[in-house]
Amino acid sequence: MQITNFEHPLNEKVRIYLRLEYLIRQMQSACQKTDQWQHQIFFRALFDLLEILEQIQLKAELAKDLTHQASQLKRWLNVQGVDQQALLDLLDKLELNQRQLMTASRLGQELRNDRFLNGIKQRFSIPGGSCCFDLPALHHWLHLPLAHKQSDMLNWLGELNEVSTALLMWLRLTREQGQFLPQVARGGFFQHEAEDACLLRIQICPSYGVYPMISGHRGRFSIRFIPFEEGASIAETIEFKLAVC
């Protein structure tokens, strides 16, 4: 059965983490494409990501979260039935990611100093500002051989390796803490408690023709399913799966 996945953060920190992941995934996908229009998506995502990094102190907060994850996992050491070698390997990866993150230079600094990126960044904040007459340097780059462009994009992505590796690991482990359980929304509404949770994950069949609007915090949340088509009715009962992480 086809399903649509939704996620919703329950605090501002996880909201920022998810936005950064979204931008990193865009960049990773775009640099594998051969279409120059996709390569422009790479730059837009990159500049959005750098803007976020300018506004927050990500390194220390993410390192602290990795330490907390490691503390939680250590509770499973010497517990019968737990694959101890796999657990130790995971703890080693967490420690390595945290160490690399903390010893890295200012996140994104080399990208901010890049002459080419600096020369095109401001125009991307203008609607349609990446046209060839606005950015002839970008237009030239877009028509370089594909191997050259992909090498450049991979190098730029590599400047974010420490933060992206640490961030993606933290989000993966956080998601794995929540188990998807079947739930029912009556009249399009559902609410539940979420003590100490930071992320909600929803799986729903698109045939219902609805999407979730979620509000809440670490203690309690509510989900209201909204019809996508204006004036459409909502099923009396909507079955979905929910993971509270």
PyMOL commands that set and color helices and strands:
alter all, ss='L'
color gray80, all
select helices_A, chain A and resi 12-30+36-55+58-74+84-103+109-112+115-125+136-142+146-158+161-176+206-208
alter helices_A, ss='H'
color red, helices_A
select strands_A, chain A and resi 4-9+181-186+189-193+199-204+210-216+220-227+237-244
alter strands_A, ss='S'
color yellow, strands_A
deselect
rebuild
show_as cartoon
